Amino acid sequence: MWKRLDEESQRHKVNWQWVKSHVGHFENERCDELARHAAEKPIYSDEGYKSNN
């Protein structure tokens, strides 16, 4: 996974930002909420990645 992520990040402008988790950071808390919701009630099927190339 890390190798593929590294390869893909070479083709795009990527800004990495470390966020200390679980300390009341608004965006992190929102992501946690969305992840919990998705795990409880998955509504989309994973059909894979479709390239535009």
C-alpha angles and dihedrals in degrees: 000000000000093000092052092046089051092050093049093045089058089064096050138046104258128183112197117203125183113222120189104234130233098011101112097277102159098222093044092049089049091051090050090051092050092047092051091048092049092049092051098044113019108190103170128068117225104241095170133244120312114202121223091211 
